[in-house]
Amino acid sequence: MTKKGKNITIVTVLVVLFLAIIVVVLNHNKKVNQEKIDIASQPVGSVNVEAHKVVEKQLTMNYDANGVFLANKQLDFSSEISGRIVDILVEEGDFVKEGQVMATIKSDKLSVELANAQEVYNKALKDKERFENSFKNGGVTQQQLDQATLALENASAQLEQAKIKYNDTKIKASITGYVNKRYIEPGTYASPGTPLFELVDISKLKLKVAVNESQVANIKVGETVKVKASILPDKEFTGKVSFGSL
């Protein structure tokens, strides 16, 4: 046999050997799979189970969260007009009622303006009355009476404006509550928009709570909640949700 012929014989033997290995592996796998099928096909013995009757119950969605108490109302109170503060009638911590005078602004100039506006109004009123009487007797025309009426209306508007300015020299509380802060001293120059006092109404308290995102859907406006304060650990209060998920 030539060298070339020997090579062919060797290759042929290797191929036959490889095919024989594949056949053996396939037969082994088939036997293993059949054993698994036979085991799965065997009847399973009895298994003890515990059964419970289905009962309808109300699920409780209790949720605890910490929060911060806030005043029912809180505002920085400022003056309606500009002027020098001449008197302060309340201190921090004082209880005030709505409409109570807390401070006064120097009113000399406004007092003069009010007196002048009153005089102008009084004169316009007398003129209108005189023109009305003259009109009945034909002494004045309708146009003259209309002009007197218009002058009285203008004088009345100016008088009301002067009264408002004069009354604004008395700084009055706009809500009932406590003076939490006082920003002024006697001699301070007040102007519109500049805070004079901070007033708080604590007749009712608001509890601001940061709620976990997963609980937002379970909170409804109007729901009753139980509240406890750290300074009164033995007491429990009742509140209502005023803002939440709808």
Backbone torsions as a table, in degrees:
resi	resn	phi	psi	omega
1	MET	NA	135.2	-178.6
2	THR	-75.7	166.9	178.6
3	LYS	-61.4	-38.4	177.9
4	LYS	-64.2	-39.9	178.4
5	GLY	-65.9	-36.5	177.4
6	LYS	-63.2	-39.1	179.7
7	ASN	-63.2	-40.4	179.9
8	ILE	-65.5	-40.7	180.0
9	THR	-63.7	-42.1	-179.7
10	ILE	-64.5	-43.7	179.0
11	VAL	-62.5	-41.7	-179.5
12	THR	-63.5	-42.1	179.9
13	VAL	-64.2	-40.7	-179.8
14	LEU	-64.4	-41.7	179.8
15	VAL	-63.8	-43.8	-179.9
16	VAL	-63.8	-40.5	179.1
17	LEU	-64.5	-41.8	178.9
18	PHE	-63.3	-41.2	178.6
19	LEU	-66.5	-35.8	179.0
20	ALA	-65.2	-39.6	178.3
21	ILE	-63.0	-42.9	179.4
22	ILE	-60.0	-44.0	180.0
23	VAL	-61.5	-41.8	-179.8
24	VAL	-64.1	-45.4	-179.8
25	VAL	-61.9	-43.2	-178.8
26	LEU	-64.2	-41.8	179.3
27	ASN	-64.6	-37.1	179.5
28	HIS	-66.2	-45.2	179.4
29	ASN	-62.5	-39.0	179.2
30	LYS	-63.9	-38.9	179.5
31	LYS	-65.8	-42.7	179.1
32	VAL	-63.2	-45.6	-179.8
33	ASN	-62.1	-39.1	180.0
34	GLN	-65.4	-38.0	177.9
35	GLU	-63.5	-40.9	177.8
36	LYS	-63.3	-40.4	179.8
37	ILE	-65.4	-39.9	-180.0
38	ASP	-64.2	-38.6	179.0
39	ILE	-66.9	-42.8	-179.5
40	ALA	-66.7	-26.6	-177.6
41	SER	-80.7	-13.8	-179.2
42	GLN	-69.4	142.9	-179.2
43	PRO	-63.9	139.3	-179.9
44	VAL	-88.3	138.3	179.1
45	GLY	-69.1	167.0	-179.0
46	SER	-67.8	145.2	179.6
47	VAL	-122.2	130.8	178.7
48	ASN	-77.1	130.9	176.7
49	VAL	-128.7	154.9	179.1
50	GLU	-112.1	124.4	-177.0
51	ALA	-107.2	144.2	177.6
52	HIS	-127.7	145.8	177.7
53	LYS	-76.2	136.0	179.1
54	VAL	-72.0	126.3	-179.3
55	VAL	-124.1	134.0	178.3
56	GLU	-81.6	126.6	179.8
57	LYS	-133.5	152.8	175.8
58	GLN	-85.0	119.9	-179.7
59	LEU	-73.7	134.3	178.0
60	THR	-93.1	134.8	-179.0
61	MET	-117.3	48.8	179.6
62	ASN	-63.0	139.3	-178.9
63	TYR	-147.9	127.8	179.6
64	ASP	-107.2	139.4	179.0
65	ALA	-151.9	151.3	177.4
66	ASN	-95.6	149.9	-179.5
67	GLY	-149.2	-175.3	-178.7
68	VAL	-125.7	131.9	177.7
69	PHE	-77.8	135.6	177.9
70	LEU	-125.8	153.8	177.4
71	ALA	-65.9	149.6	177.8
72	ASN	-60.0	-41.1	175.4
73	LYS	-137.6	142.5	177.5
74	GLN	-148.6	126.3	-178.5
75	LEU	-149.0	149.4	171.8
76	ASP	-90.2	121.3	-173.9
77	PHE	-97.9	128.3	-178.5
78	SER	-123.6	172.8	-178.9
79	SER	-86.5	152.7	176.8
80	GLU	-86.6	-19.0	-177.5
81	ILE	-132.1	168.8	176.4
82	SER	-94.4	144.9	178.9
83	GLY	167.5	170.6	-178.7
84	ARG	-88.3	130.3	177.3
85	ILE	-71.9	123.3	-178.7
86	VAL	-110.1	-16.6	-178.7
87	ASP	-155.3	137.0	176.2
88	ILE	-121.2	124.8	-170.8
89	LEU	-106.1	-3.3	-179.1
90	VAL	-134.0	158.6	177.0
91	GLU	-121.5	167.3	176.5
92	GLU	-61.9	134.0	-178.1
93	GLY	96.2	-12.4	-179.7
94	ASP	-71.7	144.8	174.2
95	PHE	-88.9	131.7	-179.8
96	VAL	-128.4	150.3	176.1
97	LYS	-101.7	154.3	178.6
98	GLU	-57.1	129.2	-179.5
99	GLY	93.1	-8.1	-179.6
100	GLN	-73.1	137.9	179.6
101	VAL	-75.5	127.3	-179.1
102	MET	-106.9	-28.2	179.4
103	ALA	-160.3	164.4	178.8
104	THR	-130.5	147.4	177.5
105	ILE	-106.7	145.1	179.2
106	LYS	-53.1	128.1	-169.7
107	SER	-122.3	14.0	-176.6
108	ASP	-56.2	-51.7	-177.5
109	LYS	-63.5	-43.8	-179.1
110	LEU	-67.8	-29.8	177.0
111	SER	-65.4	-40.5	177.4
112	VAL	-66.0	-42.9	178.8
113	GLU	-61.7	-37.9	179.0
114	LEU	-66.5	-42.0	179.5
115	ALA	-63.7	-41.4	178.7
116	ASN	-65.6	-42.1	179.0
117	ALA	-63.5	-35.2	178.4
118	GLN	-66.6	-40.6	179.0
119	GLU	-64.9	-42.6	178.7
120	VAL	-62.3	-41.0	179.0
121	TYR	-64.8	-44.9	-179.4
122	ASN	-60.4	-41.2	179.0
123	LYS	-66.3	-42.7	-179.8
124	ALA	-64.7	-34.6	179.3
125	LEU	-66.9	-43.3	178.6
126	LYS	-65.5	-40.2	179.4
127	ASP	-61.7	-41.9	-179.3
128	LYS	-65.5	-41.6	178.3
129	GLU	-62.6	-40.5	179.7
130	ARG	-66.5	-41.2	-179.9
131	PHE	-68.3	-34.7	177.4
132	GLU	-63.5	-43.5	178.8
133	ASN	-65.6	-39.5	179.9
134	SER	-69.2	-34.4	-179.9
135	PHE	-64.7	-35.4	178.8
136	LYS	-64.7	-31.9	-179.2
137	ASN	-94.8	2.0	179.4
138	GLY	82.3	14.8	-177.5
139	GLY	-79.6	-23.9	178.6
140	VAL	-133.4	160.7	179.9
141	THR	-87.1	168.8	176.1
142	GLN	-62.1	-37.3	-179.8
143	GLN	-63.5	-41.1	178.9
144	GLN	-65.7	-39.1	177.0
145	LEU	-65.1	-40.1	178.5
146	ASP	-63.7	-39.2	178.5
147	GLN	-65.0	-39.4	178.3
148	ALA	-66.7	-37.8	178.2
149	THR	-65.4	-42.5	179.2
150	LEU	-64.8	-39.5	179.2
151	ALA	-62.9	-38.3	178.4
152	LEU	-66.7	-40.1	179.2
153	GLU	-63.5	-42.1	178.6
154	ASN	-65.2	-40.6	179.7
155	ALA	-66.2	-36.8	178.5
156	SER	-65.2	-41.7	179.2
157	ALA	-64.7	-40.9	179.3
158	GLN	-67.0	-36.4	177.8
159	LEU	-65.7	-42.7	178.4
160	GLU	-63.5	-39.1	178.4
161	GLN	-65.2	-40.2	178.8
162	ALA	-66.2	-36.2	178.3
163	LYS	-66.3	-41.6	-179.9
164	ILE	-62.2	-46.6	179.4
165	LYS	-61.1	-42.6	-179.1
166	TYR	-65.4	-42.4	179.0
167	ASN	-66.3	-27.4	179.3
168	ASP	-71.0	-10.2	175.5
169	THR	-72.1	-14.6	175.3
170	LYS	-100.1	108.9	-178.1
171	ILE	-78.5	112.9	-175.2
172	LYS	-112.0	145.3	178.4
173	ALA	-66.4	134.4	179.7
174	SER	-91.9	-12.7	176.8
175	ILE	-138.7	163.2	173.2
176	THR	-90.1	128.2	-178.4
177	GLY	174.0	-150.0	-176.9
178	TYR	-118.8	148.2	174.5
179	VAL	-80.6	103.2	-177.7
180	ASN	-80.7	-37.0	178.5
181	LYS	-142.8	148.1	174.1
182	ARG	-124.0	120.0	-174.5
183	TYR	-97.0	-4.3	-170.6
184	ILE	-120.9	163.6	172.9
185	GLU	-133.6	160.6	174.9
186	PRO	-55.0	131.3	-177.3
187	GLY	99.7	-13.9	177.2
188	THR	-62.5	138.9	177.1
189	TYR	-90.0	115.2	-178.2
190	ALA	-91.8	147.4	176.1
191	SER	-146.8	154.9	-179.6
192	PRO	-55.7	133.1	178.9
193	GLY	92.8	-13.7	178.6
194	THR	-90.6	120.1	-177.1
195	PRO	-61.2	137.5	175.4
196	LEU	-108.0	-43.2	-179.6
197	PHE	-139.7	154.3	167.4
198	GLU	-109.9	120.6	-179.1
199	LEU	-109.1	141.2	177.7
200	VAL	-131.4	138.8	175.7
201	ASP	-107.1	110.7	-179.1
202	ILE	-112.2	22.5	174.4
203	SER	-61.7	-28.1	171.7
204	LYS	-133.8	149.1	179.2
205	LEU	-116.7	146.3	174.5
206	LYS	-107.1	136.9	178.2
207	LEU	-107.5	113.2	179.4
208	LYS	-93.2	118.9	-174.7
209	VAL	-123.3	133.0	173.3
210	ALA	-88.4	114.6	-174.8
211	VAL	-95.9	138.9	176.1
212	ASN	-59.7	140.0	-176.1
213	GLU	-55.8	-34.5	-177.6
214	SER	-71.9	-15.1	-177.0
215	GLN	-102.5	-7.7	-174.5
216	VAL	-57.1	-42.5	-176.9
217	ALA	-66.3	-19.2	-177.6
218	ASN	-91.3	-1.5	-177.5
219	ILE	-107.3	127.5	-176.9
220	LYS	-121.8	146.1	176.2
221	VAL	-63.5	133.4	179.4
222	GLY	96.2	-11.4	179.2
223	GLU	-67.4	145.1	177.9
224	THR	-85.5	136.6	179.5
225	VAL	-130.4	153.3	176.2
226	LYS	-95.3	135.1	-175.7
227	VAL	-127.3	137.3	174.2
228	LYS	-127.0	142.8	179.1
229	ALA	-111.9	141.6	-177.3
230	SER	-64.9	-28.3	-179.4
231	ILE	-80.7	-14.1	176.1
232	LEU	-131.1	70.2	-173.1
233	PRO	-65.8	-21.1	-177.4
234	ASP	-90.5	-1.7	-177.9
235	LYS	-114.4	147.7	177.0
236	GLU	-122.3	133.0	-178.3
237	PHE	-113.9	161.0	-179.7
238	THR	-115.3	134.7	177.8
239	GLY	-136.1	175.9	177.7
240	LYS	-129.1	144.0	178.4
241	VAL	-72.6	122.8	-179.4
242	SER	-104.0	-13.5	177.6
243	PHE	-150.1	132.0	-178.8
244	GLY	-178.6	-162.5	-179.4
245	SER	-75.1	134.9	179.0
246	LEU	-102.6	NA	NA
